[in-house]
Amino acid sequence: FSFTMLEHSQSEEVCHGTFKITRNAGDLDYFPEKLVAQWLWQQYQQETAVYAFDYELGVQKLRHAYNHLIEKYQIDTVLLIDGGTDSIIFGDEKGLGTIVEDANSMVAAMGCNAPNKYIAAIGFGCDHFHGVNHYNFLENVATLIRDKGYLGAFSLTETMPEGAAYLSMTNYLNEHNRNASIVNNSIAGA
């Protein structure tokens, strides 16, 4: 989901509320998707499109958008990335964080045509800004482990190529965007 005013981005709308963002998209005050495409070009000379979904898409339209991209690119795996951990909830926690976006994405993905669907919670600690108690997250992961629904954990370090690239991208976003991302900077700081 995007918090960018995508309809003003001069980008191709590939289906309702879904935009194909390239490094040459229009200029907006807040446009991290374009900055990621620009960073990929500068780092790897790789012409890449970033698909962004309008924040207000509901489950049915988001599922349609997912299926459009799945068909177009013959995708077999959908990987949802939660910049925090509030997607790993059961609903009875005291602080639920910002679950609307996560729930919308998860329900849409569960019904899409890709055979493999996963969620990765990559920003442990970030959600304290939204009132999430990380004890609940750890307790919920323990439940997932017990129920064979947890696939594991891994870490990136700044000495790994992927970790160095993430830090480089975060620095690029910070330099070119007035609104620094709490999530990206928390992950980079860790």
Secondary structure, 3 states (H helix, E strand, C coil): CECCCHHHCCCEEEECCEEEECCCCCCCCCCHHHHHHHHHHHHHCCCCCEEEEECCCCHHHHHHHHHHHHHHHCCCEEEEEECCCCCCCCCCCCCCCCHHHHHHHHHHHHCCCCCEEEEEECCCCHHHHHCCCHHHHHHHHHHHHHCCCCCCCCCCCCCCHHHHHHHHHHHHHHHHCCCCCHHHHHHHHC
